[in-house]
């Protein structure tokens, strides 16, 4: 009708709803979900990364269990011989530059990569540091790819099979948004114990010293005659990476090794994914604020004063 006002209801009797505010609310909901996702991302990514670490540890344990005792001993004997013949020289800080042999893929480095090799997995062992909630597979070398997914064994140091006159060095990134790796390593304390498992053998170590040094300072990584040491290190402070934090640990006799620490096939527990709860709860709260229908006003009772 020509004279109808704009507020006249459509033929179906339902009032028209403005599209503008609803569209804006959808955009705001999306922005809110992205913001909440960014807040929980570190925890979510770390949780997913731990699934990968546990799967790699489980795979390594299965492959070792499927290797005959004779083959395990042969591999270990080759590693012991490698350590006996190792000629320690200047070590390269992997966070500064790549070792020349590793960069050139020399025959020496290729031979090193065959040490401790078990069919069906790239891992050469595992490291478990219970107090710091660290459980990682260990790999050959310290390339960025390796130390972004687990603990890398520094080429030029003893293989992590233990024994007198050895020092094995393991490193990993810290502060990565997608995985914790060695992020908690600077919380290490003298007296802590951790262990390294290689081919079904567990070697326990007790932390004797921690230190913060300048990049390239490898003096403290020297082998001590007749002693069995392991050094763990990472960059510090997180995000600045101007120094290296080192944890030096000495081998414990089997009689002193903790008896209640055993490496299960799944490394460490994943824990409850609270990040998912916060994401769902936060997104739901925002959706309720934006889309919940307004409360209807109660109609005044007949005869009530206005």
Secondary structure, 3 states (H helix, E strand, C coil): CCCCCCCCCCCCCCCCCCHHHHHHHHHHHHHHHHHHHHHHHHHHHHHHHHHHHHHHHHHHHHHHHCCCHHHHHHHHHHHHHHHHHCCCCCCCCCCCCCCHHHHHCCHHHHHHHCCCCCCCCCCCEEEEEHHHCEEEEEEECCCHHHHCCCEEECCCCCCCCCCCCEEEEEECCCCECCECCCCCHHHCCCCCEEEEEECCEEEEEEEEEEEEEECCCCHHHCCCCCCEEEEEEEEECCCCCCEEEEEEEEECCHHHCCCCCCCCCCCCCCCCCHHHHHHHHHHHHHHHHHHCCCCCCCCCCCCCCC
